[in-house]
Amino acid sequence: MKKTIILSILILSILTSCKSLKNDLHVYTKKEWVTAYKNYIVVQTLRKTGIDLNKDNSGTIQFEILGASSKTLKEIDSLSNKYSQAILSSSSYFEGKPIVSMILNIYTSKELDIIANNSYTKERK
């Protein structure tokens, strides 16, 4: 009998903690999530252009906010590959390496706004 009670309490506590973890994923507003998505794109793109971010935890913070699925993370990886290649292959890159300026243009683009909002909608389905 005691084993059944202990097992029941253990299962109940596990289910409660799983439920609270799931609820924590929905704490952030759409605006915060979309901003984190765009920020994470920037961090990943910076990494892929060779900028040393070893002492910067920005990527970790954005990842935590996103609580993203593997599909979203693959999407972010693909986009950061695309953007870093565009920067590295740009003729202006070789004339002075304006990496941050180019990334800011990407960050503020309508294209990335649309992609981030669509990804948020897909993530919440």
N, C-alpha and C positions, 0 to 999 in steps of 0.2 A: 504494500500500500504506500509506504513511504517513498519507494522508488518511483512509483507512478506519479506521485505529487511532485517530486523533485524533477522528474522528466517533463511533466506538464509545465512547471514553472520555467524550466530551461527553454522549452520550445516557445512558450509565450514571450519570454524576454527576447529570444532571437527574432521572432516575427515582428515584435514591436520595434526593435532596433533597425531591422530591414525597412520597415515602413517609414521610420523617421529619416533614414538615409535617402529613401526615394523622395520624400517631401523636401529634403534639403536641396535637391536638384532644381526645384521649382521656386526657390526663394528669389532669384534674380528676375528683374523685369526684362521685357523684350529689349528695351533700349540698352540695358547693361549687358545682356547677352550678345547683342549685335556689336556693341563696342568691343567686347572681349574677343569676339570672332575676328574683327578687323585688326585689333591689337596683336592677336596671335599670328595672323598673316604677316604683319610687319616684323614681328620678332623672328619668325621662321625665315622670312625673306632676308633679313639682315644676317642671320646665321649662314645662309646659303651663299651670300655674297662675300663671305670671308671675314666679316666683322666679328671680333672676339667678344662674346657675351658670357664668358664663363662666370663672372661675378655678378651677373644680373639675373634676378629671379622673375622677371616680367612674364616669361613664357609659362612658368609654373602657376602664377596668379591667374592668367587668362585661362589656362587649362582647367583650373579649379572652378572658375565661374561657368565655363562652358559645360562641364560635366558631360562632355561630348561623346557621342557614339563613335565606333570605329569608322563608320561611313563618313561622318563629319571630319574626323581627323585625317582620313585619306583625302578628302576634298581640300582641306587646308594644306596638306602636303603638296598636292598637285598644283594648287594655285601659287604657293610659295615657290615651287620649282619654276612655274611659268614666269612669275614676276622677277625672280632672281636671274633667270636666263635673259629676260628682256633687258635688265639693267646691265648685266655683264657683256652682252653683245652690242649695247648701244655705243655709237661712236663717241658720244660725250663722256662715257665712262673712262675712256682712255685719255681724255683731255684734262682730267682733274678729279675723276671719281666722285661725282655728285650723287652719291648713293642715297643719302638722307632726303635730298630734294626730290629724287625720283620716287622714293618710297612714299613720301608725303603726297605726291601727286596720285599715286595708286590709292593710298588710304582715303583721300577725299573724293575719289572718283564715284560717279553714279553707278558704274559697273559693279564696284565692290559693295556699295550699299545694297544694290539689288540682290547680289549673290548672298550676302550675309542675311538679309531679311528672308530670302527663300530658304536658306539653310535653317534658320530659326523655325520657320513654319514646318519644314520636314521633320526637324528634331522633335517637335512637340506633338506630332501625330502618333 
